[in-house]
Structures are given as C-alpha cells and as structure tokens.
Amino acid sequence: MERATLFTLPNLVSTSRVALAFGFLAFDGVPTRLALIGVASLTDFLDGWLARRTQSMSRVGALIDPVADRFFVMGVVVAYVIGGQLSLWQAIAIVFRDVMSIVGWFVARNVSWLRPIAFKARLFGKLVTGAQLITFLAVLLAPSWVNALVLIVAVLGFAATADYTLMLWRERVRDPGAIS
C-alpha cells in the first residue's frame, strides 16, 4: 500500500473517529459526549466531501471510512451499555447492521464470484447511520425516545442488510459454467 494513498486528509479525518470512540469510552459527561457525537458526525460528512473535493478518493479510503464508522458506533454502544443507558437488546438492535456489514464484507472477499464487487455507501446504510446518531443523542437528551428510535434503527438495519444482500446478488460475477 502506498503511503500517499493511506495518509490523505480524508483518510486522516475518517481515522479520527477511532480516537473519538476511545474518547467516548473515557469521558462520561453529557456535554463532552454530545461534543464527541457532533464531531464524529461532522467527520463522517467531511471525509467524503474532502475526498471528492480534492480528488483523493481511493480504495483504501473507501475501506477506512466504514471501519471508522463501525468503530465509533461500537465504542458508543459499549459505553452506553456499561453506563446502563442501553440494555443488551437495544445494543444488539443498534449494531445489527454493522455486524452484518462486517460479515458480508468477509463473505464477499472469500467468495470468488463476489470479490470484484465494489462496496459503496447506499441509501439505507446512510439512513441507519443517521438514525444511530440520533439515537445516541437521544440517550443523552431525550431518554424517553430511545426505545422507539432503537426500533427504527433495527428496522432500517434489516432493510439495509437486505438491500446490500440483493445488491451483491445482482452484481455477482456470473460464470456460465458454474451452477447458480
């Protein structure tokens, strides 16, 4: 891997979400956690915008961004479970799509007829991420909304998983000699 591809500004912005996840685990004050969620949300928008603006989009960046997203989500969920703000069922519902994305990525990399498919952000995935961030804010600002928001995240997570699965199936490499 070339250093120039790895150490671009968009990739550094994406990677900052890993540090933000550790910050979320380390600090439990509401104002600090609100700021960390806000900065993470900003970096999630900013990395893609910078990549397009500076023409520095890369396969490495396309991998770093979702990994950093998952890292931040997992850090927040773990912190909330440890702090008693989320139950185990809520945590599982919130991270379902993230876990399925990781499983899907490994399957796609190990199944020859799926390997050439490029993973790209899709609408349902973006909706899940947005709903997760709103849920994380609600834990701090409007706890009475959390159950309803967790259910919304879960429904969107199932829809995103189905959407990605169908996309993989439609885009797979078709070998006329292989059994489908």
Number of C-alpha atoms within 10 A of each C-alpha: 6 7 7 8 15 16 12 19 15 27 25 16 22 26 23 17 27 20 16 22 25 15 17 24 19 12 13 14 10 13 10 13 21 17 13 21 22 14 15 25 16 12 22 22 13 15 22 20 14 18 18 12 11 12 9 16 19 15 11 14 23 18 14 18 22 19 18 23 22 21 20 26 24 18 22 24 26 18 20 21 15 13 12 10 16 22 14 14 9 20 18 16 19 30 20 18 25 25 15 17 20 14 11 16 14 12 13 19 13 11 11 11 17 18 16 13 15 12 14 11 11 12 11 18 21 13 17 24 23 14 21 23 18 16 23 26 18 16 18 16 13 11 15 10 12 21 15 11 21 23 15 18 27 22 17 23 27 17 17 23 21 14 16 21 15 12 14 19 14 10 14 17 14 13 9 7 6 7 6 6
